[in-house]
Amino acid sequence: MGRVVVEVMPKPEILDPQGKAVVGALPRLGFTQFSGVRQGKRFELEVDGEVTPEILAAAQEAAATLLSNPVIEDVVSVAEATDPAEVSGEASGAPVGA
């Protein structure tokens, strides 16, 4: 089984209220190293079999037409998941630090 990862971010000129909320909370929790946050979306598309160039092209088209709103978002990455944890599904369900 293969997996394609699609990452979508708000366009730079679009306000990001969720990112602003996170960047405001970080120092209150002791994380003073960070000066900015932009929050995006990550999609994991599973396919039967290998990820081919045709599958990647279809994922790119799906990202541009369904997974993102081209008025306010940019598709920043469409790639095959190469990390063994990503491919097995281990990375997608567990929160960081859990």
Secondary structure, DSSP 8 states (H G I E B T S, - for coil): -EEEEEEEEE-TTS--HHHHHHHHHHHHTT-TT-------EEEEEEESS---HHHHHHHHHHIIIIIS-TTTEEEEEEEE--SHHHHHTHHHHS-TT-
